[in-house]
Amino acid sequence: MAKKSFVKVRMVPEAKPDSPFFYYLKKPAGGEKAKVKLSAKKYNPATRKHEKFVEKKLPPHSK
């Protein structure tokens, strides 16, 4: 079976990480770019503004 080339990361607002709104993005699984923490400017409907979103660890999985 082949290795995954991308991993899923959760993006939360930098100013308010406990906000109810977040994005999921794909990030490379290996190489130089895998070690860099993602940040992107995205729209936050809770505040109705474009804000800086940063990468955060995914919540624990429950079965």
C-alpha positions as CSV (number, residue, x, y, z in Angstrom):
1,M,0.0,0.0,0.0
2,A,1.3,3.5,-0.9
3,K,2.1,6.2,1.7
4,K,-0.2,9.1,2.0
5,S,1.1,12.2,0.1
6,F,-1.1,14.6,2.0
7,V,-2.5,14.9,5.6
8,K,-5.5,16.8,6.7
9,V,-5.0,19.8,9.1
10,R,-7.4,22.0,10.9
11,M,-7.2,25.8,10.5
12,V,-8.5,28.0,13.3
13,P,-8.6,31.8,13.7
14,E,-5.4,33.1,15.2
15,A,-7.1,35.7,17.3
16,K,-9.8,33.4,18.7
17,P,-8.9,29.7,18.5
18,D,-12.0,28.6,20.4
19,S,-14.2,30.1,17.6
20,P,-17.0,27.7,16.4
21,F,-15.8,28.1,12.8
22,F,-12.7,26.4,11.2
23,Y,-11.4,25.1,7.9
24,Y,-9.8,21.8,6.9
25,L,-6.9,21.9,4.4
26,K,-4.5,19.4,2.9
27,K,-0.8,19.7,3.7
28,P,2.1,17.6,2.2
29,A,3.0,14.6,4.3
30,G,6.7,14.7,3.6
31,G,9.5,17.0,2.6
32,E,10.4,20.6,3.6
33,K,6.8,21.9,3.4
34,A,5.5,19.3,5.9
35,K,7.6,20.9,8.7
36,V,6.3,24.4,8.2
37,K,3.2,25.4,10.1
38,L,0.4,26.6,7.7
39,S,-1.2,30.0,8.0
40,A,-3.7,31.6,5.6
41,K,-6.0,34.5,5.4
42,K,-9.6,33.2,5.2
43,Y,-13.1,34.5,5.7
44,N,-14.6,34.0,9.2
45,P,-18.4,34.2,9.1
46,A,-18.6,34.5,12.9
47,T,-16.9,37.9,12.8
48,R,-17.8,38.7,9.1
49,K,-14.1,39.6,8.3
50,H,-11.1,38.1,6.7
51,E,-8.7,36.9,9.4
52,K,-5.5,35.0,9.7
53,F,-6.1,31.3,10.3
54,V,-3.3,29.0,11.6
55,E,-2.8,25.3,11.7
56,K,-3.9,23.4,14.9
57,K,-3.8,19.8,15.9
58,L,-6.8,17.7,15.0
59,P,-9.2,16.8,17.8
60,P,-8.8,13.2,19.1
61,H,-10.8,10.6,17.2
62,S,-13.6,8.7,18.9
63,K,-15.1,5.4,17.7
